[in-house]
Amino acid sequence: MGLSEEVAIKYDAFTLCYNKLLAYWDELRSALWQDKRGLQESIVSQFDQALQEGVYASKPQDLGDALAILMPRLTSERKRIETMEPKAAVIVGGIMADIEHDASGWHHRSDIEPYKQQGEILSKLFYEGTPWPKTQNRLAIEANVVFQYAGILTTEVPGRNTYGYRVAPMAYYPQYRKAESGEPEENVIVVRFAFEHTFSTYLAYPFFFLHEYASHVHGANSDSDNFDDGWMMYAIYIFLSSLPPAHRLKNAQWQATCEHCPAKLSTDLLRSCYLLAQDLYQWLLGDPLFRQITWELAGYSVTKDNLYLHADLMRRLTYYFHKHPNELRRILAVYTCVDELLAHLPIP
């Protein structure tokens, strides 16, 4: 089920407010570079609370109604900050002015689309040079975005990798069987909105979209959480940490990525596979071999005879890394392909 008119208005307010807060974030950070009172954190908290306790707890008929609820609280916060840091208060005033100026005609889809495009571009950069035909073919997939209110979802659609949320903020469906009239039915990224979402959620959108593309749309989509949502999370994280200047995330977006991964991965198993990838990457001193293995697993053609190959390899690598590291290092030194690696790592 898509967003109702009421929830769409609230999501408009969410995207509009955080879009403008992010636009001024570096300027605000500079003005509060000696922020001993935690004013920057307080400003974020006031935005979060104004939305959650004011807008989301009411029934605005349009975005104007939502802002009428929101602005008095932000005005109070601006006046409070003015008594301590006048320059910061001016910046908060600028954020508020931009919110009101751009409210007319604002729609969440227009704000989210650039993040989706960013995720697609970064994923293609992640796989640039991959020799695997399956991945090369998948890079041509055009994904569609559908919005969903997560507050009505039941446990049958919990989202396995929740980043600390009740339901994952995004999910990919090769076949979207819950499509409503007019919605796409294939290659769908569902962007879920819940009232628990905050500025941190918004900041992490580039990371969330990149994960959907690199792990699922363009990647293996292997049905192995161990690989797709464990190992790949670290591969994506390390990729984001070394992007060329033209593609780097904003500082606040990168910090949000660090907050969400790996600390908020939803299960111990996923965290263990993330840490396995991290250990091997550091063990190999960033050797291209890590990328080679990742690319091959992402482009591996799974059949009915090896449905659990990804999970099986994660289990074997974990065992040998902890129990027989010298043997594993010897085997990796002559690595040729995943099949050979499995053949030389007997089931423990």
Sequence and secondary structure as in RCSB ss.txt:
>XXXX:A:sequence
MGLSEEVAIKYDAFTLCYNKLLAYWDELRSALWQDKRGLQESIVSQFDQALQEGVYASKPQDLGDALAILMPRLT
SERKRIETMEPKAAVIVGGIMADIEHDASGWHHRSDIEPYKQQGEILSKLFYEGTPWPKTQNRLAIEANVVFQYA
GILTTEVPGRNTYGYRVAPMAYYPQYRKAESGEPEENVIVVRFAFEHTFSTYLAYPFFFLHEYASHVHGANSDSD
NFDDGWMMYAIYIFLSSLPPAHRLKNAQWQATCEHCPAKLSTDLLRSCYLLAQDLYQWLLGDPLFRQITWELAGY
SVTKDNLYLHADLMRRLTYYFHKHPNELRRILAVYTCVDELLAHLPIP
>XXXX:A:secstr
    HHHHHHHHHHHHHHHHHHHTHHHHHHHTTT TT HHHHHHHHHHHIIIIIITTS  SSHHHHHHHHHHHHH
HHHHHHHTT HHHHHHHHHHHHHHHHH TT  HHHHHHHHHHHHHHHHHHHTTT   HHHHHHTT   EEEEEEG
GG  TTS  S  TTSSS SEEEEEE TT  TTS  EEEEEEEE TT  HHHHHTHHHHHHHIIIIIISS   S H
HIIIIIHHHHHHHHHTT  GGG   HHHHHHHHHHTTTT SSHHHHHHHHHHHHHHHHTTT HHHHHHHHHHHT 
   TTSTTHHHHHHHHHHHHHHH HHHHHHHHHT   HHHHHHTS   
